[in-house]
Amino acid sequence: MLDIKFIIDNPQLVQKAAAAKKIQIEIKKVISLYELYKKESTHVQTLQAQKNQAAKERDIEKGKKIKKELEEAETLLQGMKE
């Protein structure tokens, strides 16, 4: 399996190698999906930090709101992994 960094850095090489093996792959789509995954992962980390901050400040309402949003974001992220 190829490392995503290698694919991003060498899209034409990967496309050419896949074609030589008669494998059809849309490199731009792979990179686009990875960027989307990375963005959502960053969003989850940000929400976790906000949740921790709300807990530290003992802001229950804000914590509940963030927790709900975090659960949705984590579900989406998990779906992307699968």
C-alpha positions as CSV (number, residue, x, y, z in Angstrom):
1,M,0.0,0.0,0.0
2,L,1.3,3.5,-0.8
3,D,1.7,6.2,1.7
4,I,-0.8,9.1,1.1
5,K,2.1,11.6,1.2
6,F,3.8,9.8,-1.7
7,I,0.5,9.8,-3.7
8,I,0.1,13.5,-3.1
9,D,3.7,14.3,-4.0
10,N,3.7,12.0,-7.1
11,P,0.2,11.8,-8.5
12,Q,1.3,11.3,-12.1
13,L,3.8,8.6,-11.2
14,V,1.1,6.7,-9.2
15,Q,-1.4,7.1,-12.0
16,K,1.1,5.8,-14.6
17,A,2.0,2.8,-12.4
18,A,-1.6,2.0,-11.8
19,A,-2.4,2.1,-15.5
20,A,0.6,-0.2,-16.2
21,K,-1.0,-2.7,-13.8
22,K,-4.4,-2.1,-15.4
23,I,-5.8,-0.6,-12.3
24,Q,-8.2,2.3,-12.7
25,I,-7.9,4.9,-10.0
26,E,-8.8,8.6,-9.8
27,I,-5.9,10.1,-8.0
28,K,-7.5,13.5,-7.8
29,K,-10.5,12.0,-6.0
30,V,-8.2,10.1,-3.6
31,I,-6.4,13.3,-2.8
32,S,-9.6,15.2,-2.4
33,L,-11.1,12.6,0.0
34,Y,-7.9,12.6,2.0
35,E,-8.0,16.4,2.3
36,L,-11.7,16.2,3.4
37,Y,-10.7,13.6,6.0
38,K,-7.9,15.7,7.3
39,K,-10.1,18.7,7.6
40,E,-12.8,16.8,9.5
41,S,-10.1,15.3,11.8
42,T,-8.9,18.8,12.6
43,H,-12.5,19.9,13.3
44,V,-12.9,17.0,15.7
45,Q,-9.6,17.9,17.5
46,T,-10.8,21.5,17.8
47,L,-14.2,20.4,19.2
48,Q,-12.4,18.2,21.7
49,A,-10.3,21.2,22.9
50,Q,-13.4,23.4,23.1
51,K,-15.2,20.6,25.1
52,N,-12.2,20.4,27.5
53,Q,-12.2,24.2,27.9
54,A,-16.0,24.2,28.6
55,A,-15.4,21.5,31.3
56,K,-12.6,23.5,32.8
57,E,-14.8,26.6,33.0
58,R,-17.7,24.4,34.2
59,D,-20.0,25.7,31.5
60,I,-22.5,22.9,31.3
61,E,-24.7,24.3,28.5
62,K,-21.8,25.0,26.3
63,G,-20.3,21.6,27.0
64,K,-23.6,19.8,26.1
65,K,-23.8,21.7,22.8
66,I,-20.1,20.9,21.9
67,K,-20.5,17.3,23.0
68,K,-23.5,16.8,20.6
69,E,-21.6,18.5,17.7
70,L,-18.5,16.4,18.6
71,E,-20.4,13.1,18.5
72,E,-21.8,14.0,15.0
73,A,-18.3,14.9,13.8
74,E,-16.7,11.8,15.2
75,T,-19.4,9.6,13.6
76,L,-18.7,11.3,10.2
77,L,-15.0,10.8,10.7
78,Q,-15.5,7.2,11.6
79,G,-17.6,6.7,8.5
80,M,-14.8,8.2,6.4
81,K,-12.3,5.7,7.8
82,E,-14.5,2.8,6.7
